[in-house]
Amino acid sequence: MHISEFQKSIIQNIRGFYLTQIISYLGKSGYLDKILGDELINLKTNNLNFSSNVLRTIFEYFSNIGLAKKIKKNYRLTELGRDVLRRYSSYFVPHSYRDYLYNIDKLLINKKGKISVDRFENILGSGKTHLRYFLHAIHNLKKEKPITSLIDIGIGNADFALNLNKQIKINKIFGVDFSKISVKESAKALNKRKIKNKVIYCDGGKVDKWAKRAVNYLKDENTAISLWFLIHEITDNSEKKIVSFLNKIKFYFPNSPLVICELVKIPSEVLSRNKNNSYIPEYLFFHQLSSQNVLELNRLSSILQKSKYKIKSKIFFDEIKDKNKVYPSCVLYTLN
């Protein structure tokens, strides 16, 4: 049977919808971690009290699409299935915005109501996805004068702080987040590693509110500051607000290096030509749908240069090559 390109596209779109739900839930529950090392998967011997009938239905579906193979009453993951399920955390961030998608009808008629991101799932996905960015940021900070403390604005689950502490002995961590779940989880993670910390519930954009407390807490420390994918959340991407925000941080911490990592907007025609090679269209979509507008690279760099900071380095990630040009999806700045 001949299948046209548009039919293949429809099949892929529907399959992605189903798999995102299934893989996200199985990943969050810890089930996938338990089975990824198994040669044969016995659905009846799971320790999570999952319904064996529902699991059988899921694995039958996996078998139908080439992710698993049935061996008598058990299942074996295919090479493709193992590769896909091992990367389950890649599904978390897009899936954390599901409430916006399930309420698209309300958004279309401006009845937003209580629509929100699943902050816990977002934190889980972000921490794992951002690990490769962290390594470059830590490398850059090692070049600065000895760092003894960190202010992490939008600390999430403290993954960056924990990874930094592995490479540079940190005396104190001061974390800021506008999510109570993040405040709780990050403090818990830092306490578990016996790292001195103060994590507060506060809008990261209100610098005067958190900076005074940070100054007192980090007295006599050599402090670095980090901002992970936060500027587009707290400044409405207003040039004036971004510059004012950065200048206030510079006022309170004039000698502290600042690490900023941001998603950047790629031209639509470039994304369209490379739609099968990147999920950036989806990232831009759910950011815009939740009123988080992402800036183009040149505009973001131009705004940063108008602040009292100087750009010391730029590193690009997730680049799309198109017509002899390279378009990064993400940029990591080190400012001084």
Secondary structure, 3 states (H helix, E strand, C coil): CCCCHHHHHHHHHHHHHHHHHHHHHHHHHCHHHHHCCCCCECCCCCCCCCCHHHHHHHHHHHHHCCCEEEECCEEEECHHHHHHHHCHHHHHHHHHCHHHHHCHHHHHCCCCCCCCCCHHHHHHHHHHHCHHHHHHHHHHHHCCCCCCEEEEECCCCCHHHHHHHHHCCCCEEEEEECCHHHHHHHHHHHHHCCCEEEEEECCCCCHHHHHHHHHHHCCCCCEEEEEECCHHHHCCCCHHHHHHHHHHHHHHCCCCCEEEEEECECCHHHHHHCCCCCCHHHHHHHHHHCCCCCCEHHHHHHHHHCCCCCEEEEEEECCEEECCEEECCEEEEEEC
